[in-house]
Amino acid sequence: MRLDRETAVITGAGRGIGEAIAHAFARAGSNLVLLSRTQAEIEQVARQTAALGVTSVALSGDVSRRSEVERIMAAALEKFGRIDVLVNAAGIYGPIGPLVENDLEEWVQAVQINLLGAVFCMHACLPHMLARGKGVVINFSGGGAVAPFPRFSAYSASKAAVVRLTETVAEEVKDSGVRINAIAPGAVNTRLLDQILAA
């Protein structure tokens, strides 16, 4: 499938699945706006994807901060004039272990990144997509979204919420030409998987 001259915004693009998605979109011809909290990582991915013949913009920011998300989406629209695809790949596991032993600040942080990050990005992108009558949003489900995932309560709860968020907003926009889906990639050899195996 070719995505020539389309623009994809990909969060969590500095490593892991988000980075792999960035390379796949670049190979398909899509221009990219890549987001990560780590500037050095995201600049490296931007250079690699730009070498494939597309325009690739690296932006550092935190999806759990609404003001940063709005700044990034505004920059994407200023640069390309359109956002065709939003991929919400940013995510963390949060604290690992029984809930009663979890650091609750880390627990809340997982919800802020995994759930509210997707909310903030969708809230910033959807008005533009709806006005054009076209767009795709891809959210990430994960372990614990459909069945218990002991020792990963923050991750499980946030990913289950992402699934219901996706289903609900997809219904809200179903006649608009905008599609919203959640995918569950399963176990992938990334730093997050290393955290599970070490737990």
Secondary structure, DSSP 4 states (H G I P E B T S, - for coil): ---TT-EEEEETTTSHHHHHHHHHHHHTT-EEEEEES-HHHHHHHHHHHHTTTS-EEEEE--TT-HHHHHHHHHHHHHHHS---EEEE--------S-GGGS-HHHHHHHHIIIIIHHHHHHHHHHHHHHHHT-EEEEEE--TTSSS--TT-HHHHHHHHHHHHHHHHHHHHTTTTTEEEEEE-----SSHHHHHHHH-
